[in-house]
Amino acid sequence: MFKNLLKEKLRDFPGISFIHIGKSPNDKGTYLFLLKNIYSKEFIIGKLGNFYFKNGYYVYIGSGYTSLSKRVLRHLKRNKTIKWHIDHITSNRGFTPLKYQILFHDMKIEDELAESIISLGDNVIKGFGASDSKVISHLVYFKKDPLKNQDFLNLIDSYSVQRPFN
């Protein structure tokens, strides 16, 4: 039910991919959110402080083990109360959402996936989205579109049952 509701609400956002790993019927899993920043700009990110965001591409790795669909929908809203680190950039018009990869599953792979994506990226925003994680960051910067990076696509494909982002 949650999957159909989510698909219905996101039908106007063409960059959504839904992937199921295993047989999880639950509304939980991991997601990747690809955004493009068109302006280089400094932001205050809550208690983390000031960070300079270069123009380019950013991949955010997150998870939701209760109400994943609600979290996904929240990220796509511009007007919202700032609650999480990601809200600071998703509410900013300089950041354009490009793709959203949703992996429905019962495993906790968020940190593992973040570490793998960090190894492919050009930089990270230290501490971003990682307050409850051992990983340095859950936001990875790419100078060039990671969707044109075969290593990135192969990595995501290794977590999926079909080709993501197509």
C-alpha positions, 0 to 999 in steps of 0.5 A: 500500500505505501509503495502505491501511495508513494508512486501516486504522490511522486508521479510528476517527479520522473527521477524516482526509481523503486528497487526491492531487495529481498521480500520486505513488505515493510515501509523501510529501507535506504535511499539515495537522493541526487541533487544538482547545485547551480550556485556556489554558496555558504550555508549554516547547517544547524550545529555543524556550522558553516559549510561552502557548497560548490556548484556541482552534484551531491548524493545524499545517502539516507534511510528510514526504518519507519515510514520511509515513504513519508521521509522521501516525500518530505525531502521533495518539499521546499517549504518545511520546518528544518529538522535534519541536515538535508532539510537545509539544502532541499529547501534551497532553490539552488539545489535541484532534485535530479534522481531518487533511488529507493531501496526497500529492504530489511537490511541496514546498509546505509553506512556501507553504501555511504562509505562506498559512494564517498570513495567515488566522490570528490569531497564530502561535507564532514558530519552531514547527515551522519550524527548517528553514524560512524561514517564521516558523512552522508553527503558526497560531492561530485564535480561531474554528474555521477550518473555518467560515472560507470563506477558509480552506476556499477556500485548502485547496481551491486545493491539493486536487482535492476539497473537504477537511475534509468 
